[in-house]
């Protein structure tokens, strides 16, 4: 959802490693439940999962790319869910690992998500899948905020004037 909004607003959205890790952890956990660890094949599948996870913690783009290349060459020896995950990762690898090339980029988009999370309640987030809806909501949100501030200033001014007439404030 954020990627399409970011693109329409004119900035590049790097994909979030945290969410990639979270997604893979679900896949990895479901694969581990299937394993008995009594065969070499089970241990190999577990090792592939650990190698995929090691990509998330890479500090060097070239090393991460080498690991991905190795895993991609081994894809026929992996479970279907690992293979599907690697396929999606490979398609967006540069975006996920952009933070390794450019140190100014964050590995996560949590700052953007916090912004949307503060403004949008969970039930409302699903309603704002277009830039137009986001702009409309934010505009109304800002207007309500400004109206409250103006109301508070008017209240303060009235109280100040009363206190001044009474001679309490000079």
N, C-alpha and C positions, 0 to 999 in steps of 0.2 A: 504494500500500500504506500509506504513512504517513498519507495523508489520512483513510482510514477509521479507523485506529487513533486518530488525534488527535481525530476527531469523537466516538468512543466514550468517550474519556478526558475529554471535555468542554472541549477548547480548539480554537480556530479555527486551521486550518492554511493559511497563505498559500502559494501555489504558487511554485516556485523559478524565478527568471529564468535562472539558470545552465543548468538542465535544458531550459528552453524554447529557449535559444540553441543548446544542443547538438543538440536535436532539429531545429531549423530548419537548422542548418549542414549536416546530412546531406541534407535536402531540397534546399537551395540548391546544394550540391556536385553532386548528381545532375542538377539542372536545367542547371547550367553546362556539364556534360559534353555535353549535347545541343545546345548552342548553337555556332554557327559565327562569330557576331558579324559576319556579312556583310549583315544586314538590319536595318532600323529595329525590326522586331518583336523580334529577338534582344536588341537593346540595351534595349528597353523592359522585357522580362522581367527582364533583369539589374538594371535600375533599380528595378523593383518589389521584387526580392530585397533590394537595399541599403536601400530604405525600410522594409521589414519589419524588417531588422536594426537600423535606427535606433530602432525602438520599444524595443528592449532597453536602450538607453543613455539613454533619456529621463530628464530630471531633473525634469520637470513633468508631472503627471497630465493636465492639460487639453491640453497639446501632444500627448501620447501618444494621447489620445482623438481628437484632430483627425486625426492621421496614420492611425489605425485607420479612422476614418470615411471618409477619402479613399480608402484602399486598398480598403475594403469596396465603395465605389461603383465602383471600377475592377475588381472581381473577375471580370467577364466577359472582360476583356482579359488575364487571367493564365492561367498553366498550371493544370491541375487540382490538382497537388500544392500549389501556393501557395494556391489557393482553399480546399482542405481544411484547410491549416494555419491560414489566417485564420479559418475557421469555428470551429475548436477554440479559437483565441486569443480570439475575440469572446465565446464562451460563458463563458470564465473570466477575462476581461480584468480585472475588479475584483480578483480574487484575485491575479493575477500582478502587478498594479500597486498593490497595497495599500500597499507600502512608500513610494510617492510621496505618498500621502495622509497616512500616519502614519509620521513619521520614526523612531519607536521600533521599527518592524518592520524586519527584515532583508530584503534583496532575494533572499536565498537561504536554504535550510533546511539548509545544510551542518552547523550545530551539531547539529541533530537527527540528521542522517545520521551524523555522527561518533560520536555516542552509540551508535546502533544498530550502526555499523560496528565499534566497539571491542568491544561485547558479542557481536555475532553474526558468525561467520565467514561467508564468501560462500555456502558450501554450506547453512548453517543459515538464512540470511535468508529463503529461499523457504518454509521450514517455518512461519514465524511470521506468518501473514497474518491472524490473529485476535488480539484483545486478550487473550483467555483464554490462548492459547499464549504470548504475550509475557510476561504476568504470571507464568505458571508457570515459564518459563525464567529470568526475572529473579530470582524468589524462590529457585530452586535455586542460581543463580549467587551470590546474596548469602549463602545458607546455607553453600555451600562456602567462600566468602571468610571468613566468620565462623569456621568450623571451623578454617581455617588460622591465623587470628589467635589463636584460643584455644590451639591446639596450640603456637604460637610462644611465647605468654605462659607456658604451663606449662613448656616447656623452659627458658625464661629463668629462671623462678622456681626450678626445680630446681638450675640452675647457680649461681644467686645464693646459695641456701641452702648448697650445698656450699662455695662460696668463703667464706661467712660462718663456717661451722664450722671451716674451716681457718685462720681469722683473717686472711685476705687482705683482706676487706671488713669494715668495722666497722659 
